[in-house]
């Protein structure tokens, strides 16, 4: 053999190997497709049939390749004519054609498929055949519904939707979620949740980690959060949240891609529900206190019963100070400013009356301005361990309240005074006011009965509770009216 013939034989062998490799690669690509594929030659005979087509229809490649058309085996005669016409039209038309056909499985069942048909052109633009990629219609519809659902949720749904990756960083926000979080849809993508929330971030991250590890919880969760804002302090919000773990459908094993967090703001409904529940509880407490006080032979004991029932869920301590000589004058309602040094009156909420009903400070209050009224401690709840309120010995020694004390203000103005230590309370804030250690919020309510001011009832809260608000003052005034009636009866009876 000459060198040239050897070289020619080597080139021919390499070309044959390359062609065989290309054919094998093409077969692997066709068999690995997610869509079923059938190809037809110019004469209508089947030239290619992949594994997905075998899975859908049951016919193997060996059974399908070489058959002319689909009539009689993969399609009924009535349907085959329409299919053949579409294949022929695709050979003469540019681009793809999308149609739906009814095919037959190997066991005789009809399957509705959605097809994409396109001509196969060889060198010079000559049509060598046509290929037909198809999938079951219901599978295609499921895919389209999933895509449509994603588009609708991330367009402008009524629920907030946020995708969080496996590192608990924001990946996608829809318009509703962006508005709820107070950011743009792309402003904080890739940022941790701590950049958005100041309170509730630990609970939210814990829920997301649980979903990544265990899957979606069986019910929606209600999370109270506070948004981070450098401009204004925003109130806490309640978001009813659902979580769905996202996993790749293409992986052999479930690999979490992140979590879909779906939430809705239910703050107004939750606060209304809490307010209603609180009103029911307080009405029930007043009813129970009235029933218990009616069984007390001593009116002073009945006053202590009213004080004890009022403290449940409302305050940590309760005090009752009485004036030796009751002052007859109507009363109004005022609120003290949350200032450690002065406890001044909030003029916007003040309403004061003198003895004849005209606006202005009453005569007794004007006379007492500048000096504290004489108030003697009559009842007090235990400052240590919980227990019933006790009546203190009647020593007649007044409390050493300085001028401007909240109890003195309430007595002078015949109204209610709220006060709070504020975020930077001094160490002796409670001691200066002669209140138990740890007190940071106070509410002083005047005791009125038969047109006379008998004294002041004081309710105190520790740092674990919120400051008193106007609704708390209304409840305290109702309790104070019952305490005042009992103490007035005790005084009339010589107690």
C-alpha atoms as one frame of an Amber mdcrd trajectory, in Angstrom:
protein
   0.000   0.000   0.000   1.376   3.403  -0.973   1.511   6.366   1.423  -1.187
   8.246  -0.459  -3.594   5.323  -0.327  -2.878   4.881   3.396  -3.558   8.554
   4.007  -6.790   8.339   2.039  -7.919   5.307   4.021  -7.111   7.117   7.292
  -9.135  10.186   6.267 -12.060   8.031   5.230 -11.966   6.225   8.570 -11.889
   9.528  10.468 -14.823  10.871   8.457 -16.809   7.714   9.147 -16.054   8.015
  12.863 -17.084  11.687  12.866 -20.324  10.886  11.072 -21.086   8.086  13.504
 -20.357  10.432  16.401 -22.693  13.081  14.952 -25.460  10.534  14.505 -25.015
   9.363  18.098 -25.059  12.939  19.364 -28.220  13.686  17.394 -29.909  10.565
  18.764 -28.948  11.526  22.334 -30.280  15.060  21.877 -33.567  13.835  20.435
 -34.055  11.246  23.180 -33.240  13.802  25.890 -35.857  16.307  24.766 -38.768
  17.110  27.089 -41.108  17.276  24.096 -42.071  14.384  21.880 -40.634  14.615
  18.371 -41.463  12.848  15.120 -39.849  13.680  11.793 -41.160  12.794   8.344
 -39.345  12.606   5.029 -40.511  14.217   1.815 -42.432  11.013   1.005 -44.261
  11.098   4.371 -42.337   8.231   5.986 -41.332   8.513   9.649 -37.577   9.136
   9.954 -37.184  10.038  13.668 -39.129   9.070  16.799 -37.758   9.967  20.240
 -38.367   8.513  23.701 -40.912  11.144  24.776 -43.042  10.234  21.751 -42.722
   6.608  22.819 -43.791   7.519  26.368 -46.879   9.434  25.238 -48.107   7.065
  22.496 -46.517   3.755  23.467 -45.040   3.070  20.018 -41.293   2.413  20.047
 -38.872   3.922  17.549 -38.389   0.518  15.922 -42.142   0.252  15.389 -42.570
   3.824  14.148 -39.572   4.600  11.944 -40.198   3.663   8.305 -44.004   3.789
   8.467 -45.636   6.047   5.870 -47.904   8.538   7.578 -49.796   7.973  10.850
 -52.996   6.487   9.526 -54.063   3.172  10.979 -51.587   3.025  13.844 -50.886
   6.425  15.483 -54.052   8.144  14.271 -57.520   7.209  13.151 -58.244   7.403
   9.429 -60.560  10.383   9.954 -57.876  12.252  11.924 -54.951  11.123   9.777
 -56.192  12.973   6.702 -56.217  16.261   8.613 -52.762  15.579  10.024 -51.339
  14.711   6.619 -52.787  17.894   5.152 -51.142  19.941   7.887 -47.773  18.229
   7.320 -47.990  18.903   3.599 -48.948  22.533   4.163 -46.006  23.000   6.563
 -43.579  21.886   3.835 -44.762  24.742   1.661 -45.018  27.405   4.389 -42.264
  29.322   6.205 -42.053  29.336   9.997 -43.877  27.137  12.506 -47.496  26.128
  12.662 -49.162  25.351  16.029 -52.142  23.015  15.907 -53.933  20.430  18.031
 -54.494  16.830  16.865 -55.968  13.646  18.272 -53.483  10.748  18.134 -53.828
   7.080  19.045 -51.795   5.243  21.658 -50.627   1.699  21.155 -53.440   0.433
  23.405 -56.077   2.299  21.359 -56.682   5.411  23.482 -57.035   8.832  21.887
 -54.692  11.555  23.167 -55.120  15.216  22.359 -51.736  16.802  21.650 -50.549
  20.275  20.793 -48.050  20.257  17.916 -45.508  22.597  16.436 -44.813  21.706
  12.774 -42.002  23.125  10.674 -40.346  22.197   7.391 -36.815  20.723   7.331
 -34.797  22.337   4.540 -31.605  21.031   3.103 -28.864  22.710   1.013 -30.219
  25.238  -1.449 -33.517  25.561   0.430 -34.807  22.228  -0.796 -37.492  20.745
   1.494 -36.313  17.370   2.749 -39.165  16.740   5.132 -40.961  18.080   8.171
 -40.606  17.713  11.913 -43.459  17.649  14.419 -42.829  18.400  18.115 -45.809
  17.629  20.325 -46.908  17.303  23.939 -50.114  16.395  25.685 -52.525  19.307
  25.765 -53.175  19.086  29.495 -49.447  19.219  30.206 -49.077  22.245  27.975
 -52.058  23.899  29.617 -50.592  23.230  33.070 -47.387  24.905  31.991 -49.236
  27.869  30.549 -51.372  28.201  33.667 -48.267  28.168  35.837 -46.657  30.870
  33.745 -49.886  32.884  33.706 -50.213  32.543  37.494 -46.672  33.764  38.018
 -47.242  36.715  35.729 -50.515  37.617  37.450 -49.031  37.394  40.959 -46.057
  39.525  40.054 -48.079  41.991  38.027 -50.367  43.575  40.636 -52.089  40.949
  42.766 -54.097  41.792  45.872 -51.599  39.846  48.016 -47.976  40.700  48.524
 -45.641  38.119  46.987 -41.930  37.995  47.686 -39.468  35.339  46.562 -36.675
  34.767  49.053 -33.618  32.759  48.034 -31.995  30.001  50.084 -29.776  32.614
  51.782 -32.893  34.489  52.983 -32.337  37.412  50.642 -35.024  39.066  48.566
 -35.062  37.823  44.975 -38.352  39.100  43.499 -41.094  41.433  44.739 -44.474
  42.075  43.211 -46.018  45.531  43.165 -48.228  44.928  46.212 -45.301  43.690
  48.325 -43.167  46.635  47.277 -45.876  49.057  48.424 -46.327  47.215  51.727
 -42.576  47.276  52.398 -42.263  50.887  51.307 -39.565  50.227  48.707 -39.240
  49.923  44.951 -39.541  46.504  43.323 -35.812  46.392  42.565 -34.404  48.687
  45.257 -33.449  46.021  47.824 -33.198  42.844  45.754 -30.406  40.692  47.114
 -30.559  42.405  50.520 -31.245  40.585  53.817 -34.614  40.992  55.501 -32.998
  42.928  58.335 -32.604  45.858  55.942 -36.398  46.110  55.757 -37.618  45.247
  59.264 -36.637  46.352  62.754 -39.046  44.112  64.670 -40.290  40.691  63.677
 -37.302  39.848  61.470 -36.272  36.951  63.736 -39.743  35.401  63.553 -39.871
  35.813  59.775 -36.406  34.332  59.229 -37.280  31.445  61.536 -40.392  30.700
  59.490 -38.440  30.825  56.218 -35.748  28.498  57.550 -38.403  26.062  58.737
 -40.000  26.038  55.282 -36.644  25.427  53.598 -35.961  22.492  55.921 -39.409
  20.966  56.468 -41.711  22.346  53.799 -44.770  24.586  53.908 -46.596  24.904
  57.260 -50.164  23.558  57.429 -51.738  26.966  58.130 -51.071  30.646  57.594
 -49.060  32.514  60.222 -49.675  35.998  61.584 -46.461  37.987  61.984 -46.223
  41.367  63.722 -43.476  43.458  62.158 -42.184  47.003  62.212 -40.768  48.435
  59.012 -37.381  50.126  59.092 -37.690  53.779  58.199 -35.190  56.578  58.699
 -37.837  59.258  58.294 -40.677  58.340  60.637 -41.380  55.722  63.268 -43.953
  53.424  61.715 -46.393  51.429  63.840 -46.343  47.667  64.046 -48.139  45.845
  61.258 -49.711  42.394  61.249 -49.172  40.360  58.096 -51.036  37.108  57.567
 -48.390  35.052  55.790 -48.265  31.824  53.845 -45.075  30.105  52.724 -44.317
  27.711  49.865 -40.984  26.002  49.337 -39.653  26.263  45.782 -37.708  23.324
  44.358 -36.276  22.791  40.888 -38.278  20.338  38.758 -35.165  19.617  36.704
 -33.028  18.252  39.546 -32.861  14.540  40.304 -33.279  15.307  44.009 -35.376
  18.173  45.405 -33.058  21.165  45.716 -34.705  24.170  47.420 -34.401  27.307
  45.331 -35.964  29.466  48.007 -39.355  30.301  49.485 -42.390  32.077  48.088
 -43.692  34.342  50.854 -47.304  35.418  50.286 -48.741  37.915  52.759 -51.609
  40.321  53.340 -51.865  43.225  55.766 -54.568  42.455  58.357 -53.519  45.052
  60.930 -56.834  46.890  61.067 -58.827  43.683  61.458 -56.483  42.335  64.145
 -56.551  45.579  66.109 -60.332  45.711  65.911 -60.433  42.114  67.093 -58.065
  42.884  69.962 -60.055  45.967  70.955 -63.282  43.973  70.980 -61.691  41.227
  73.022 -60.299  43.768  75.485 -63.677  45.462  75.868 -65.370  42.123  76.513
 -62.755  41.184  79.099 -63.031  44.507  80.926 -66.836  44.384  80.916 -66.621
  40.870  82.346 -64.201  42.060  85.038 -66.524  44.901  86.005 -69.415  42.441
  86.226 -67.434  40.016  88.379 -66.166  42.825  90.586 -69.710  44.097  91.126
 -70.929  40.621  92.075 -68.026  40.088  94.477 -68.301  43.544  96.035 -72.020
  43.035  96.678 -71.120  40.187  99.060 -68.748  42.322 101.155 -70.274  43.496
 104.464 -67.709  46.308 104.738 -67.833  48.987 101.985 -64.055  49.537 102.361
 -63.523  45.854 101.579 -65.762  46.259  98.529 -63.532  49.129  97.339 -60.488
  46.861  97.655 -62.314  44.169  95.663 -62.990  46.621  92.837 -59.302  47.623
  92.807 -58.110  43.998  92.697 -60.392  43.046  89.813 -59.309  46.155  87.871
 -55.609  45.240  88.068 -56.045  41.946  86.188 -54.588  42.466  82.721 -54.614
  46.232  83.220 -51.906  47.379  85.623 -49.222  46.029  87.949 -50.042  48.120
  91.009 -52.975  50.092  92.322 -53.103  52.835  94.956 -55.981  54.766  96.513
 -55.355  58.090  98.283 -58.164  59.897 100.078 -58.541  63.541 100.973 -59.481
  64.257 104.608 -62.072  66.830 103.466 -63.767  66.006 100.138 -63.980  68.936
  97.703 -67.383  69.437  95.980 -66.778  70.373  92.339 -67.458  68.890  88.884
 -64.571  67.381  87.037 -63.036  67.127  83.592 -60.405  65.026  81.895 -56.798
  66.007  81.306 -53.681  64.214  80.142 -50.216  64.881  81.490 -47.329  65.336
  79.109 -44.687  62.604  79.233 -42.030  64.836  80.758 -39.993  63.554  83.691
 -39.543  66.927  85.341 -42.940  68.583  85.167 -45.815  66.217  84.213 -47.504
  69.200  82.561 -51.062  69.189  81.255 -51.767  68.459  77.589 -53.875  71.485
  76.712 -55.384  69.864  73.611 -57.164  67.215  75.689 -57.878  69.294  78.839
 -61.431  70.139  79.811 -61.777  71.923  83.171 -64.815  73.376  84.933 -65.398
  75.518  87.994 -68.216  75.160  90.458 -70.887  76.930  88.419 -70.118  75.126
  85.183 -68.210  77.904  83.422 -64.901  77.170  81.728 -61.776  77.703  83.809
 -60.057  76.291  86.884 -62.309  75.703  89.882 -61.842  77.787  93.021 -60.548
  74.917  95.096 -58.071  73.976  92.389 -56.844  77.576  92.095 -56.420  77.765
  95.824 -54.356  74.584  95.793 -52.116  75.661  92.931 -48.489  75.735  94.065
 -48.879  73.288  96.967 -49.746  69.609  96.945 -53.144  68.564  98.299 -53.277
  66.488 101.459 -53.850  62.915 100.313 -53.741  60.019 102.760 -52.994  56.458
 101.547 -56.060  54.246 102.106 -55.590  51.200  99.824 -52.559  49.692  98.097
 -51.794  46.517  96.198 -48.709  44.565  97.319 -45.513  45.916  95.767 -43.763
  42.522  95.941 -45.597  39.228  95.539 -49.076  39.356  93.982 -51.940  39.418
  96.415 -55.109  41.214  97.417 -55.072  44.932  98.059 -54.904  45.881 101.710
 -56.404  48.760 103.654 -53.685  50.748 105.391 -53.966  51.968 108.980 -55.716
  55.303 109.227 -52.789  57.347 110.521 -53.987  60.541 108.884 -50.440  61.328
 107.757 -50.576  62.658 104.171 -48.361  61.396 101.381 -45.307  63.531 100.712
 -46.318  64.326  97.159 -44.411  67.268  95.674 -46.264  69.996  93.760 -47.007
  68.880  90.211 -47.333  65.212  91.163 -49.751  63.388  88.789 -52.032  62.463
  91.697 -52.071  66.095  92.804 -52.857  67.224  89.254 -55.728  64.751  88.984
 -57.127  65.913  92.318 -56.800  69.597  91.499 -58.262  69.307  87.997 -60.964
  66.761  88.865 -59.860  64.579  85.946 -57.497  61.863  84.775 -53.766  62.330
  84.278 -51.499  60.012  82.305 -47.737  60.089  82.668 -44.793  58.035  81.430
 -41.081  57.943  82.107 -40.251  58.009  78.415 -37.488  56.077  76.640 -34.700
  57.652  78.754 -36.156  57.424  82.245 -33.972  58.508  85.154 -33.192  55.932
  87.827 -35.204  57.705  90.519 -38.253  58.472  88.384 -40.584  56.173  90.350
 -39.062  56.963  93.743 -39.562  60.699  93.218 -43.273  60.068  92.744 -43.475
  57.709  95.748 -44.313  54.781  93.498 -42.946  51.194  93.621 -39.596  50.527
  91.984 -39.795  49.576  88.316 -42.795  51.776  87.574 -42.553  53.618  84.253
 -46.198  54.386  83.397 -48.826  55.959  85.639 -52.516  56.825  85.406 -54.153
  58.902  88.149 -57.952  59.037  88.215 -60.017  61.224  90.494 -62.521  59.576
  92.865 -65.892  61.327  92.630 -69.121  60.551  94.453 -72.218  62.668  95.159
 -70.605  65.715  93.590 -67.528  65.535  95.818 -63.909  64.675  95.166 -62.943
  61.949  97.622 -59.375  61.354  96.461 -57.329  59.772  93.692 -56.883  56.219
  92.410 -53.514  55.503  90.778 -52.742  52.631  88.390 -49.093  51.817  87.612
 -47.382  49.737  84.934 -43.926  48.195  84.633 -41.689  48.469  81.514 -43.118
  45.227  80.100 -46.425  46.994  79.478 -47.301  49.783  77.057 -48.158  53.310
  78.258 -51.726  54.080  79.259 -53.933  55.425  76.483 -57.287  57.167  76.339
 -59.240  53.897  76.352 -57.360  52.862  79.495 -58.327  56.158  81.117 -62.009
  55.519  80.306 -61.832  52.081  81.938 -59.977  53.453  84.970 -62.638  56.153
  85.400 -65.353  53.489  85.448 -63.449  51.549  88.110 -62.785  54.743  90.075
 -66.505  55.564  90.107 -67.236  52.197  91.744 -64.403  52.556  94.232 -65.537
  56.074  95.082 -69.131  54.903  95.665 -67.929  52.172  98.018 -65.634  54.533
  99.947 -68.344  57.176 100.133 -70.677  54.569 101.617 -67.968  53.585 104.062
 -67.565  57.225 105.119 -71.304  57.713 105.478 -71.430  54.590 107.642 -68.595
  55.893 109.804 -65.962  53.562 108.371
